[in-house]
């Protein structure tokens, strides 16, 4: 592991995106999205994804300087065409609409078509939570999830995120894929040359595999819950629900029609779908924030099964990682990430990051 000053990491990612023609604001927003994932302890969605975005722009599969637009709207809903901009640009545009409508009517629900990968779903739900609203964010992704009884991927990891503000500075933060694990965890086990736990992935015949190399090549993750007998059909159902809200509702590509993650840019625009919701809790029973905060405190005080591992409330792990990052003014990256970033800097002729 190596540490990099937070400001330097943000500068580097912004300059890389600008080097391939991205306007300053769009580059800054995308870099801020990636940096926040690294600060919260989710490196799979941080700088790890930078080269993916750069390649899409260089191949013309993403047009970062276009402008999203509203195609249809009502008092509480909107349908947005992202016009193939970066995911951060489209998502800021859409969630801002959802927040405005929620402040006016109590709820804002916005679907987006024609977008690109928009990073950590929780980033967008928290944008609404920071305004005193319950935020929800969904997105579809490349086919990686194998429905139960199937030996072929047909849905994406399709993340779900809900973030809600409580009293006394509490924030409930839920951000999860609908697969058993993210594809990034398969990649890490593969690099280490270690086997996978049971229930993570399938081989080409649809059977459980612990072979990380084979699982990576098959590109077929188990749904949340694993096999059918351990309730994998629930993860399958959640992934289908996300697809309903995203690709199917927005008119973007959906499920099996989405290009492969491993062929970024080669199959043309990603045309991903997103869905954003903002809800005003003041529309319901008074005392929402107090009840949420009391619940989170109660969960933390439960007797742990292992005294060395206290019970956490959803979001505690992320907030602690962010606190440590902000106190040190740094973010940490594995050796392979630092090497890949140095190579990207040379390729794009930007100043590389300084490893502390």
Secondary structure, 3 states (H helix, E strand, C coil): CEEEEHHHHHHHHHHHHHHCCCCHHHHHHHHHHHHHHHHCCCHHHCHHHHHHHHHHHHCCCCCCCCCCEEEEECCCEEEEECCCCCHHHHHHHHHHHHHHHHHHHCEEEEEEEEECCCCCHHHHHHHHHCCCCEEEEEECCCCCEECCCCCCEEECCCCEEEEEECHHHCEEEEEECCECCCHHHHHHHHHHCCCCCCCCEECCCCCEECCHHHHHHHCCEEECCCCHHHCHHHHHHHHHHHHHHHHHHHCCCCHHHCCCHHHCCCCCCCCEEEEEEEECHHHCCCCHHHHHHHHHHHHHCCCCCCCCCCCCCCCHHHHHHHHHHHHHCEEEECHHHHHHHHHHHHHHCCCCCCEC
